[in-house]
Amino acid sequence: MAHAAVKIGFRQEVLEIPIEQLVALKETNAAVTGCRKYSQIKASLAHIGLIEPLAVYPQAKGIYLVINGNLRLHLLKEMGSPLFAASSRLTTRAIRITSG
């Protein structure tokens, strides 16, 4: 039986997205900031940097909704990073940038 080809859901273009243009899909609460996963991701970002890009969906007026990576977004904002790596859905141009 032949398998259907898997389509890429995100483009590979590179853009820089300022922090002001990224909006979290969900807020990070105090319970999350006290968990082990939060500490692990924070340590990884501090020592290695951003490895996996955020997944974003373009909104009106140059705003991007973060659909995957809200915890990384929160931590990078906390750490003062002005830019973020992100991949955008194919419905519009895609984004992949490096953290500053």
N, C-alpha and C positions, 0 to 999 in steps of 0.2 A: 504494500500500500504506500503510495507516495504521500509525503508530508508537505503541507503548504509552507511556503517560505515565511519566515518571521519578519515582520516589518519593524523597522526602527521607529520608536515613538518620539524620539528627541533628535533634533538636528545637532550638528557638530560645529556650528559657527561660534566665534568667540566675540563677546562683548563685555564691557565693564558696566556693572550695575551699582550705582551708589546706594548706600544703606537706606536712604530716605525713600527709595523706590520699592523696597521689599516689605511686604506685609505678611505676617504670620497667619496661617490658616487657623491655628489655635494658640492660645496664650500658654506660656510656661508658668505653672503655679509653684508655690512653696514646697508642696509634696514632691514634685519632680526634681527640684534643685537640691533636695537632700538625699536623693537616691544614688546608688553605686554607679549606674549607667551614666548619670550626669557627670560625676567625678572622673570617670574613665574617658568620656568624650572631651572634657575640658583639658585633661592632661595630654591627650593625643593632639588636640588642636594647638596647645602651647608648645609641644616638643616637635611635632612633625608638620603641623599645618593642616589645611583642608585637603583631604584625600578624595572624598566622594562629593561631587557637586550637589548643590541644592536643586530640587526639581521645582520649577516655577511655571505659573500660568499667567500670561499677560492679561492685564485688566485695562480699563480706560485710563487715558492721560499718563502713560508711561509707568504705571504701577504694575508690580508683579506679585502675585499671590504665591507664597511658598506652600506647595502641596506636599513636599517631602523634604524634611530637614529643618523643621521648626526649632528643635533643640539646638542644632548647630547654629542656626541663625541667632537664637537668643545668646548663646555663648560667644559668638563672634562679635555681636553688638557689645556685650559686656566687656570683651577684651579690646574694644576700640577699633576693630577692623573697618575701614571705610568701604571696602568692596568685597564681593562674594562670588564664588564659583557657582554657576547655576546652569541647568539645562532646561530649555523651554519646550513645551509641547509643540508638535509639528503644525498645529493650526495657525501658527504665526512664526516669526523668526525665532530661532533658538539661541539660547545664551549659555555660554560656558566661560567663566572668568576665573581669575586667580585672586585669592585673598591678598589684601594689601599689607 
